[in-house]
């Protein structure tokens, strides 16, 4: 799946690019070129795995808050900054560490009505024991969404 790479500190991390695709005529609106998320694998614990993640949503939006939480997903919402106010687009995971991503996009972004919606969604995901991974934490740190999710191995 290509989610792991080593950084200089020896911690396993992934840089995830989400690339927006406009709804309608792209020449009529200005949308962000990309949205960047980061995930780091937590040290292995017997029987489970955990990922910590964050997305640089504050680069394109303000007033970010948690809009919706359910057992399978979390949605954060923010007001798009003025250059992107008219953007109508959606994005999924496009590249991980510079390599094309062809798997299930559990990170998504929607731009609509002057808002940016960032979605972490475990729907359709499964771990090694055919269980849906759990969202363990969700918050806003430094003006950006931050999360933790994990599953069993």
C-alpha angles and dihedrals in degrees: 000000000000100000098131132078132148120245126202092272091057092246116133109245141162131207109209123198119202111194118202120228113201123237105232127345109005092200091067098058139042115227132176111272092226144343118225125213129179130207129186125195112232117228112283118269118190111266098011149054131212135194127198116205144178136179128211093233091141088071090071105019142043135204093038116188140158107270103178139006129184133156092275106035150020125210122197120193133199138170111259115242114252098266090058101037094114096045116127108182145118131219138192134181105305104166137009115202089343094306123114113262117218101166133096109305106225090168116068140165129204126190114199138145093359093308135110116214118195114194130195104191128178092185108131094012122120135183128218091283094050092254124134110252114248128236101231101181140005128182146131117258123179090352094305134101115257128186147169125210134170149159146195128283 
